[in-house]
Every structure is written in structure tokens, then in C-alpha cells.
Amino acid sequence: MFKGIDFSPEFQFSVSRSGGPGGQNVNKVSSKVELRFHVASSAYLTAGEKALVSVKLAARITGEGFLQVVSQTERGQLANKARCVERFYELLARATAGEKARKASKPTYSSKLKRLQGKKRASETKKLRRRPEA
């Protein structure tokens, strides 16, 4: 949905040392990448989309209103950066996608039988509670 829009001018990247694979490389190179995106001040999102993203991705949004995406799985900084951007677009698409409308269906034959049996059982139980007829 958002693949045509380039959000990159609104991205803020920060790098640090990661704990991912790479052996001694991990101790020397800053390969962990954190993408920050300020949802409220985005020029590319509509007000409705901003509201949806704020609600659905609330766990990933900081107190200052930044959506955070972190990647440290790859050995290189560029690969992690690309992964962050890819993940950002996936999150955004999933958060703004509309919910699927439920199609009404008819009750199945077995569900009708089960309902009627339940009604019969309740009727029998109530019948047994009555005073015996003389």
C-alpha cells in the first residue's frame, strides 16, 4: 500500500553495537540499526492513518511519539538498515489495512440439532421440577 510513497526523508537512524551473529566483528562494529519515525508530524500520512498507526502500534511508539524499528540480525549495518526499512513498511501496511468484513453464514445442520437438543434437555429438567399430577 505504501510502497509507492518514500518516507525516507522522515526517517531518523541511529547505530550501535549489536549482540547478533558475527563473533569478534560484533565487539568492534556498530551494526545494530534503529529506525525512528515521528508519526504525528508525518507529511505523508493522513489524520486517519496516523490515528490507526498510533493505536495499533502503540507498543512500538515511544512517549515522544516516535515509532521505533530495530534490527540487529545481520552482520552489516547496511543490511540491518534495509531490514529496518522493509519492516517499517510491513508494519505500516498491516496497521492501516482495513479489517475484513464478516460474511453472514447460515447455521449448520448439526448446530441446529445441538440447539434443539439443548432446548429439549432444559424442558425435561423443568418438567421434572413440577409437582406430580394426581
Backbone hydrogen bonds, N-H to C=O, Kabsch-Sander energy under -0.5 kcal/mol:
donor,donor_aa,acceptor,acceptor_aa,energy
5,I,2,F,-0.8
7,F,5,I,-0.8
10,E,7,F,-2.4
11,F,8,S,-1.3
12,Q,36,R,-2.0
14,S,34,E,-1.9
16,S,32,K,-2.0
18,S,29,V,-0.6
25,N,22,G,-1.8
26,V,23,G,-1.2
27,N,23,G,-0.6
27,N,24,Q,-0.7
28,K,24,Q,-0.8
28,K,25,N,-0.7
29,V,25,N,-2.6
31,S,29,V,-1.3
32,K,16,S,-2.2
33,V,71,S,-2.5
34,E,14,S,-2.8
35,L,69,V,-3.4
36,R,12,Q,-2.8
37,F,67,L,-1.8
38,H,10,E,-0.5
39,V,37,F,-0.8
39,V,65,G,-1.7
42,S,39,V,-1.3
50,K,46,T,-2.4
51,A,47,A,-2.0
52,L,48,G,-2.3
53,V,49,E,-2.7
54,S,50,K,-2.5
55,V,51,A,-1.9
56,K,52,L,-3.1
57,L,53,V,-2.3
58,A,55,V,-1.0
60,R,57,L,-1.5
61,I,57,L,-0.6
61,I,58,A,-0.8
62,T,66,F,-2.7
65,G,62,T,-1.5
67,L,37,F,-3.5
68,Q,60,R,-2.1
68,Q,66,F,-0.5
69,V,35,L,-2.2
71,S,33,V,-2.5
80,N,76,G,-1.8
81,K,77,Q,-2.3
82,A,78,L,-2.5
83,R,79,A,-2.0
84,C,80,N,-2.1
85,V,81,K,-2.2
86,E,82,A,-2.4
87,R,83,R,-2.5
88,F,84,C,-2.4
89,Y,85,V,-2.1
90,E,86,E,-1.9
91,L,87,R,-2.7
92,L,88,F,-2.6
93,A,89,Y,-2.4
94,R,90,E,-2.5
95,A,91,L,-2.4
96,T,92,L,-1.8
97,A,93,A,-0.9
104,A,102,R,-0.5
112,K,108,T,-1.8
113,L,109,Y,-2.3
114,K,110,S,-2.6
115,R,111,S,-2.0
116,L,112,K,-2.4
117,Q,113,L,-2.7
118,G,114,K,-2.1
119,K,115,R,-2.1
120,K,116,L,-2.3
121,R,117,Q,-2.4
122,A,118,G,-2.2
123,S,119,K,-2.2
124,E,120,K,-2.6
125,T,121,R,-2.3
126,K,122,A,-2.1
127,K,123,S,-2.1
128,L,124,E,-2.1
129,R,125,T,-0.7
130,R,126,K,-0.6
130,R,127,K,-1.0
